[in-house]
Amino acid sequence: MLRELAPRPLMPGNPYKPMAATVREVIQETGNIKTLRVVLDEPEAMQNFHYEPGQVGQLSVFGAGESTFVINSPPSQREYLQFSVMQAGEVTSAIHRLSVGDRVGVRAPLGNFFPYTDWKGKNIFFVGGGIGMAPIRTIMLHLLEHRADYGRISLLYGAKSPRDMAYSYETEDWLKREDLDCTLCIDNPYEGWPHRVGLIPNVLKELNPSPDNCVAVLCGPPIMIRFTVQALEGLNFAPENIVTTLEKRMKCGIGICGRCNIGSHYVCIDGPVFTWKQLQDLPPEM
Protein backbone atom coordinates (compact mmCIF):
# COMPACT_ATOMS: atom_id res chain seq x y z
CA MET A 1 0.00 0.00 0.00
CA LEU A 2 1.16 3.52 -0.78
CA ARG A 3 1.33 5.90 2.16
CA GLU A 4 -1.45 8.43 2.47
CA LEU A 5 -0.82 11.49 0.34
CA ALA A 6 0.96 14.05 2.48
CA PRO A 7 -0.22 17.65 2.28
CA ARG A 8 1.86 19.32 -0.38
CA PRO A 9 1.97 22.72 -2.05
CA LEU A 10 -0.26 22.87 -5.11
CA MET A 11 -0.04 25.24 -8.02
CA PRO A 12 -2.55 28.09 -7.85
CA GLY A 13 -5.30 28.79 -10.37
CA ASN A 14 -5.96 26.69 -13.44
CA PRO A 15 -3.68 23.61 -13.26
CA TYR A 16 -3.70 23.35 -17.08
CA LYS A 17 -2.50 26.91 -17.62
CA PRO A 18 1.25 27.53 -17.42
CA MET A 19 2.55 30.52 -15.51
CA ALA A 20 4.62 32.79 -17.72
CA ALA A 21 8.30 32.92 -16.79
CA THR A 22 11.55 34.31 -18.15
CA VAL A 23 14.92 32.61 -18.35
CA ARG A 24 17.36 34.50 -16.12
CA GLU A 25 20.44 32.29 -16.45
CA VAL A 26 21.59 29.27 -18.46
CA ILE A 27 24.41 27.04 -17.17
CA GLN A 28 26.10 24.46 -19.41
CA GLU A 29 26.58 21.62 -16.94
CA THR A 30 27.86 18.93 -19.34
CA GLY A 31 27.79 18.28 -23.07
CA ASN A 32 24.11 17.32 -22.90
CA ILE A 33 22.84 18.85 -19.64
CA LYS A 34 21.87 22.47 -19.14
CA THR A 35 20.53 24.18 -16.04
CA LEU A 36 17.95 26.94 -16.43
CA ARG A 37 17.14 29.46 -13.74
CA VAL A 38 13.76 31.01 -14.45
CA VAL A 39 11.71 33.73 -12.77
CA LEU A 40 7.93 33.90 -12.84
CA ASP A 41 6.86 37.05 -14.69
CA GLU A 42 4.21 37.96 -12.13
CA PRO A 43 6.07 39.31 -9.05
CA GLU A 44 3.28 38.27 -6.68
CA ALA A 45 3.28 34.73 -8.09
CA MET A 46 7.04 34.50 -7.61
CA GLN A 47 6.82 35.88 -4.09
CA ASN A 48 4.07 33.43 -3.10
CA PHE A 49 5.52 30.39 -4.88
CA HIS A 50 6.21 27.56 -2.44
CA TYR A 51 7.32 23.99 -2.98
CA GLU A 52 8.89 21.08 -1.14
CA PRO A 53 12.12 19.21 -2.02
CA GLY A 54 11.38 16.58 -4.65
CA GLN A 55 8.37 18.27 -6.21
CA VAL A 56 8.45 18.69 -9.97
CA GLY A 57 7.26 21.16 -12.55
CA GLN A 58 6.24 21.11 -16.19
CA LEU A 59 8.59 23.37 -18.16
CA SER A 60 7.22 24.36 -21.56
CA VAL A 61 8.63 25.94 -24.69
CA PHE A 62 5.90 27.58 -26.73
CA GLY A 63 5.39 25.73 -30.00
CA ALA A 64 7.44 22.71 -28.89
CA GLY A 65 5.65 21.27 -25.85
CA GLU A 66 6.38 20.65 -22.19
CA SER A 67 8.27 18.09 -20.10
CA THR A 68 8.59 17.25 -16.41
CA PHE A 69 11.67 18.17 -14.38
CA VAL A 70 12.39 18.34 -10.67
CA ILE A 71 12.75 21.80 -9.17
CA ASN A 72 16.34 21.35 -8.04
CA SER A 73 16.92 24.58 -6.18
CA PRO A 74 16.21 24.31 -2.44
CA PRO A 75 12.94 25.88 -1.25
CA SER A 76 14.90 28.57 0.59
CA GLN A 77 16.03 29.91 -2.81
CA ARG A 78 13.39 32.55 -3.50
CA GLU A 79 15.01 34.46 -6.36
CA TYR A 80 14.49 31.85 -9.11
CA LEU A 81 13.39 28.28 -9.89
CA GLN A 82 16.08 25.96 -11.16
CA PHE A 83 15.61 23.09 -13.61
CA SER A 84 18.36 20.84 -15.00
CA VAL A 85 17.56 19.33 -18.39
CA MET A 86 19.27 16.50 -20.26
CA GLN A 87 18.86 16.78 -24.03
CA ALA A 88 17.01 13.67 -25.15
CA GLY A 89 14.19 14.61 -27.52
CA GLU A 90 12.24 17.37 -29.24
CA VAL A 91 11.13 19.29 -26.16
CA THR A 92 14.45 19.04 -24.33
CA SER A 93 16.26 20.11 -27.50
CA ALA A 94 14.01 23.17 -27.66
CA ILE A 95 14.81 23.91 -24.01
CA HIS A 96 18.52 23.63 -24.78
CA ARG A 97 18.12 26.30 -27.47
CA LEU A 98 16.74 28.83 -24.98
CA SER A 99 18.76 31.90 -24.04
CA VAL A 100 18.62 34.46 -21.26
CA GLY A 101 15.51 36.59 -21.73
CA ASP A 102 13.46 33.92 -23.51
CA ARG A 103 9.95 33.20 -22.27
CA VAL A 104 8.80 29.79 -21.03
CA GLY A 105 5.80 28.31 -19.27
CA VAL A 106 5.87 26.71 -15.82
CA ARG A 107 3.21 24.49 -14.26
CA ALA A 108 4.36 23.81 -10.72
CA PRO A 109 4.63 22.58 -8.05
CA LEU A 110 3.39 19.08 -8.84
CA GLY A 111 3.67 15.70 -7.14
CA ASN A 112 4.74 14.63 -3.67
CA PHE A 113 8.09 15.25 -2.00
CA PHE A 114 10.82 13.67 0.09
CA PRO A 115 9.45 12.94 3.61
CA TYR A 116 12.32 14.76 5.31
CA THR A 117 10.42 15.38 8.55
CA ASP A 118 10.22 11.58 9.01
CA TRP A 119 14.01 11.43 8.68
CA LYS A 120 14.81 13.67 11.63
CA GLY A 121 17.38 12.08 13.93
CA LYS A 122 18.45 9.60 11.24
CA ASN A 123 21.56 9.25 9.12
CA ILE A 124 20.98 10.01 5.43
CA PHE A 125 23.00 8.43 2.63
CA PHE A 126 22.45 10.07 -0.76
CA VAL A 127 23.38 8.33 -4.02
CA GLY A 128 23.19 10.33 -7.25
CA GLY A 129 24.02 9.13 -10.74
CA GLY A 130 24.43 11.59 -13.63
CA ILE A 131 21.35 13.77 -14.07
CA GLY A 132 19.93 11.96 -11.01
CA MET A 133 21.92 14.42 -8.93
CA ALA A 134 19.23 17.03 -9.71
CA PRO A 135 16.62 15.80 -7.19
CA ILE A 136 19.38 14.80 -4.76
CA ARG A 137 20.72 18.36 -4.86
CA THR A 138 17.50 20.00 -3.68
CA ILE A 139 16.86 17.65 -0.74
CA MET A 140 20.54 17.46 0.28
CA LEU A 141 20.90 21.25 0.40
CA HIS A 142 17.62 21.48 2.32
CA LEU A 143 18.85 19.02 4.95
CA LEU A 144 22.19 20.80 5.22
CA GLU A 145 20.30 24.03 5.91
CA HIS A 146 18.66 22.20 8.85
CA ARG A 147 21.76 20.25 9.81
CA ALA A 148 21.01 19.92 13.54
CA ASP A 149 17.89 17.84 12.80
CA TYR A 150 19.81 14.95 11.22
CA GLY A 151 22.63 12.55 11.94
CA ARG A 152 25.44 11.85 9.52
CA ILE A 153 24.76 13.07 5.97
CA SER A 154 26.69 11.35 3.17
CA LEU A 155 26.76 11.71 -0.59
CA LEU A 156 28.00 9.31 -3.27
CA TYR A 157 27.83 11.02 -6.66
CA GLY A 158 28.95 9.26 -9.80
CA ALA A 159 29.05 9.81 -13.56
CA LYS A 160 30.63 8.20 -16.62
CA SER A 161 33.51 10.69 -16.64
CA PRO A 162 34.38 14.07 -15.09
CA ARG A 163 32.88 15.73 -18.17
CA ASP A 164 29.53 14.07 -17.41
CA MET A 165 29.37 15.33 -13.82
CA ALA A 166 26.87 18.15 -13.34
CA TYR A 167 27.29 20.85 -10.70
CA SER A 168 31.09 20.58 -10.94
CA TYR A 169 31.26 24.17 -9.70
CA GLU A 170 29.71 22.99 -6.41
CA THR A 171 31.35 19.61 -5.82
CA GLU A 172 34.62 21.07 -4.52
CA ASP A 173 32.68 22.91 -1.83
CA TRP A 174 30.78 19.74 -1.00
CA LEU A 175 34.05 17.87 -0.58
CA LYS A 176 35.34 20.51 1.84
CA ARG A 177 32.26 20.64 4.06
CA GLU A 178 32.76 19.16 7.50
CA ASP A 179 29.04 18.43 7.85
CA LEU A 180 28.86 16.37 4.64
CA ASP A 181 30.74 13.14 3.86
CA CYS A 182 31.11 13.46 0.07
CA THR A 183 32.48 10.81 -2.31
CA LEU A 184 32.80 11.33 -6.07
CA CYS A 185 33.35 8.53 -8.58
CA ILE A 186 33.55 7.91 -12.32
CA ASP A 187 33.09 4.67 -14.24
CA ASN A 188 36.57 4.36 -15.76
CA PRO A 189 40.06 5.77 -15.12
CA TYR A 190 40.57 9.34 -16.32
CA GLU A 191 43.88 11.20 -16.34
CA GLY A 192 44.11 13.61 -13.42
CA TRP A 193 40.99 12.31 -11.65
CA PRO A 194 41.80 12.29 -7.89
CA HIS A 195 38.68 10.55 -6.61
CA ARG A 196 37.16 7.07 -6.76
CA VAL A 197 36.93 5.00 -9.94
CA GLY A 198 34.23 2.38 -10.34
CA LEU A 199 30.53 1.88 -10.96
CA ILE A 200 28.29 3.39 -8.29
CA PRO A 201 27.03 0.06 -6.86
CA ASN A 202 30.60 -1.20 -6.50
CA VAL A 203 31.84 1.99 -4.85
CA LEU A 204 28.81 1.87 -2.56
CA LYS A 205 29.81 -1.62 -1.42
CA GLU A 206 33.34 -0.38 -0.75
CA LEU A 207 32.01 2.49 1.38
CA ASN A 208 29.87 -0.04 3.25
CA PRO A 209 27.38 2.35 4.90
CA SER A 210 25.63 1.01 7.96
CA PRO A 211 21.87 0.49 7.62
CA ASP A 212 21.35 1.23 11.32
CA ASN A 213 19.08 4.26 11.72
CA CYS A 214 19.85 5.22 8.13
CA VAL A 215 17.78 6.17 5.08
CA ALA A 216 19.30 5.71 1.61
CA VAL A 217 18.07 8.14 -1.05
CA LEU A 218 19.05 7.35 -4.64
CA CYS A 219 18.28 8.91 -8.00
CA GLY A 220 19.68 8.16 -11.43
CA PRO A 221 19.20 6.09 -14.60
CA PRO A 222 16.98 3.00 -14.20
CA ILE A 223 19.85 0.52 -14.58
CA MET A 224 21.85 2.36 -11.91
CA ILE A 225 18.83 2.34 -9.60
CA ARG A 226 18.33 -1.39 -10.07
CA PHE A 227 21.88 -2.42 -9.24
CA THR A 228 22.28 0.16 -6.49
CA VAL A 229 19.14 -1.12 -4.79
CA GLN A 230 20.59 -4.64 -4.98
CA ALA A 231 23.77 -3.34 -3.36
CA LEU A 232 21.80 -1.62 -0.61
CA GLU A 233 19.78 -4.76 0.06
CA GLY A 234 23.07 -6.66 0.26
CA LEU A 235 24.11 -4.16 2.94
CA ASN A 236 20.87 -4.99 4.83
CA PHE A 237 18.98 -1.77 4.11
CA ALA A 238 15.26 -2.43 4.57
CA PRO A 239 13.06 -1.65 1.52
CA GLU A 240 11.17 1.00 3.48
CA ASN A 241 14.47 2.79 4.14
CA ILE A 242 15.41 3.03 0.46
CA VAL A 243 13.87 6.06 -1.26
CA THR A 244 13.98 6.92 -4.95
CA THR A 245 12.14 8.98 -7.56
CA LEU A 246 10.31 8.18 -10.79
CA GLU A 247 9.34 10.40 -13.68
CA LYS A 248 7.61 7.67 -15.66
CA ARG A 249 5.88 9.06 -18.75
CA MET A 250 4.49 12.09 -16.93
CA LYS A 251 2.43 14.30 -19.21
CA CYS A 252 -0.45 16.21 -17.60
CA GLY A 253 1.06 16.20 -14.11
CA ILE A 254 -2.32 16.13 -12.34
CA GLY A 255 -3.57 12.55 -12.77
CA ILE A 256 -5.95 13.17 -15.67
CA CYS A 257 -4.32 11.77 -18.81
CA GLY A 258 -3.39 8.40 -17.28
CA ARG A 259 -0.08 8.24 -19.13
CA CYS A 260 1.96 7.63 -15.97
CA ASN A 261 -0.38 5.16 -14.28
CA ILE A 262 0.96 2.02 -12.64
CA GLY A 263 -2.12 -0.06 -11.89
CA SER A 264 -4.44 2.33 -10.03
CA HIS A 265 -1.66 4.72 -9.04
CA TYR A 266 -0.19 7.70 -10.83
CA VAL A 267 3.44 8.75 -10.68
CA CYS A 268 2.48 12.42 -11.04
CA ILE A 269 0.29 12.51 -7.91
CA ASP A 270 1.29 9.46 -5.84
CA GLY A 271 4.96 10.20 -6.66
CA PRO A 272 7.46 10.93 -7.98
CA VAL A 273 9.00 10.01 -4.60
CA PHE A 274 8.56 6.38 -3.51
CA THR A 275 10.20 3.97 -1.12
CA TRP A 276 11.49 0.72 -2.56
CA LYS A 277 8.87 -1.06 -0.45
CA GLN A 278 6.11 0.92 -2.16
CA LEU A 279 7.51 0.12 -5.59
CA GLN A 280 7.65 -3.59 -4.75
CA ASP A 281 3.92 -3.45 -3.95
CA LEU A 282 3.05 -1.96 -7.36
CA PRO A 283 1.99 -4.09 -10.36
CA PRO A 284 4.70 -5.93 -12.34
CA GLU A 285 4.34 -3.46 -15.25
CA MET A 286 6.88 -1.31 -13.35
Buried (B, 14 or more C-beta within 10 A) or exposed (E): EBBEEEEBBEBEEEBEEBBBBBBBEBBEBBEBBBBBBBBBBEEEBBEEBEBBBBBBBBBBBEEBBBBBBBBBBBBEBEEBBBBBBBBEEEBBEBBBEBEEEBBBBBBBBBBBBBBBEEBEEBBBBBBBBBBBBBBBBBBBBBBBEEEEEBBBBBBBBBBBEBEBBBBBEEBEEBBEEEEBBBBBBBBEEEEEBEBBBBBBBBBBBEBEBEBEEBBBBBBBEEEBBEBBBEBBBEBEBBBEBBBBBBBBBBBBBBBEBEBBBBEEBBBBBBBBBBBBBBBEBBEEEE
